[in-house]
Amino acid sequence: MSKVEDFLSANAEGDIIEAIRTAEKNTSGEVRIHLEAHSEIDPFERAAEVFDMLHMNNTKQSNGVLIYVAVEDRTLVILGDSGINDVVAPDFWESTKDTIISQFKEGNMEQGLVDGILMAGEQLKKHFPYQKDDKNELPDDISVG
């Protein structure tokens, strides 16, 4: 098994998908998680590639959020689309990243991701509240590369 496969148990994956659904329940925003072993390029550049690959820049209100983890590199990047980036506090993504990393350092990978997802969801809810015609624009599953 690779470190990516060991990173989360099947139960943890289910809990993370449930956190994504909870975060998206009250917003038009979209949250995705992408896990991979290693990146050959700068992590931020790789996260931007994944963002495009997952079509996260195609949301109606430009409010997609990607949490990218390169497991073997021990790298985490949170990337928000322009709509959400324009309205959150300048340090919001960094504070969200710190919350996730503090759990990771304790070995709580699942809880770190859940906490980050829910923090992103609160901001999405605040700035992009759910409307009755909202559709789930992107899958809720965990992307693995």
Secondary structure, 3 states (H helix, E strand, C coil): CCHHHHHCCHHHHHHHHHHHHHHHHCECCEEEEEEECCCCCCHHHHHHHHHHHCCHHHCCCCCEEEEEEECCCCEEEEEECHHHHCCCCCCHHHHHHHHHHHHHHCCCHHHHHHHHHHHHHHHHHHHCECCCCCCCCCCCCEEEC
